[in-house]
């Protein structure tokens, strides 16, 4: 193996990437880590079901979730199955009228519309009753999903790498990754050209990044190849969306997807109809593409405005009478439920406490929560499941529906749970930004910034590396943006200076920045490029 920069090697080790072969695979531009799709439970039977349906010209309905993972999963199967049958449709439920996952009314509507086979993507593992209804109505059912199976499992063909009996070597595929593996199984069984499959890799990359699954192992392979396809601009709807939101395809990175493209896809489901986003990804005609891109941009602008208003409103409620609470349960009447999850996440970051927002939903209350590191939110709710009409989630997020008269009980239980959790771990509410390593000023170089790009794509379980510059003196301060941001030089102990930028926090950190005392900085080493000129700067996150 060629010599690896010791900083890069240490960062890889911290991410569990050790050994020559694993390091080469991780850094490779053409990763090879992928697995036989037929190792997934029920995949072969699922392939046979769909091939039989296509052969008999039976109508297939793809049923997906309304987030970016569900939308891209729908688009993958619609596009791929479209190469073997025209008797296809898709259905994405309304976040507001139907909620997450399979629902009985939709199942009936799909059957009445003439569908013979129902295929779920990114949902359905625990939709036992809805699957039974579909079977009673005479439909064949295939569930493809990646969520943990925490309740009664659907009694049908179920392709999910998190099944206890799964032999698949990697359990962290996104919903779109599972849909892609199903398509791969069909491609292999039929002996189709790989190009028919590979043209959907851009969708797999997009959904994988958007769903914040670990960007390691096979996910890294899907994303690396998929991002190359996105950059090529071959999918006209996606290419126009990227252009119209002022991103550069040829310089696209994972955070551009996380904070640029994915929010626009998600905005369709949050503000209106997620089917618009799925149709955009599948569209070929210029007129249809332009109108759908305009709709997504409008939805996202609307989402941002509602989100900002809701955030300020909820902050006011918390500041007025909830500041003493360790678990923030906020009754927020009047906020749009499509943005409740984002607002809960932002409040969680601000107050460094778990947050659940409760919004009225007819005669009930709908809850949307986000948790801090170290508190498994799903497990906390599971302990009180008698309060909920339905609930679901995972360690970091939850959603539920409950009767209004349970509000006080839930509030008391959550605060008691939090007190117990703090007794077990007194540091639970202490925000910690752990740096990967400390650097000297001379080590913050253009060469290091370029080498760090080899670790991309960054995301879950492969975060952008955080470094510390210790005991530096701040010089040449240049405030920017009404004083909210600041550019300065960090004069380091080894005599070298590092150009630094701090966004959004300059006013609150003014006493430290202008105090004249040595400080410790944490942040990222970043490569800046403008008109062909490159330079390195340190993007500061904390100053202490």
Buried (B, 14 or more C-beta within 10 A) or exposed (E): EEEBEEBBBEBBEEBEBEEEEEBBBBBBEEBEBBBBBBBBBBBBEBBBBBBEBBEEEBBBBBBBBBBBBBBBBBBBBBBBBEBBBEBBBBBBBBBBEBBBBBBBEBBEEBBEEEBBBBBBBBBBBBBBBBBBBBBEBEBBBBBBBBBBBBEEBBEBBBBBBBBEEBEBEBBBBBBBBBBBBBBBBBBBBBEBEEEBBBBBBBBBBBBBBBBBBBBBBBBBBBBBBBBBBBBEBEBBBBBBBBEBBEBEBEEBBBBBBBEBBBBBBBBBBBBBBBBBBBBBBBBEEEEBBBEBBEBBBEBBEBBBEBBEBBBEBBBEBBEEEBEEBBBBBBBBEEBBBBBBBBBBBBBBEEBEBBBBBBBBBEEBBBBBBBBBEBBBBBBBBBEBEEBBEEBBBBBBBBBBBBEEEBBEEBBEBBBEBBEEBBEEEEEBBEEEEEBBEEBBBEBBBEEBBEBBEBBBBBBBBBEBBBBBBBEBBBEEBEBEEEEBBBBBBBBBEEEBBBBBBBEEBBEEBBEBBEEEEEBBBBBBBBBBEEEEEEEBBBBBBBBE
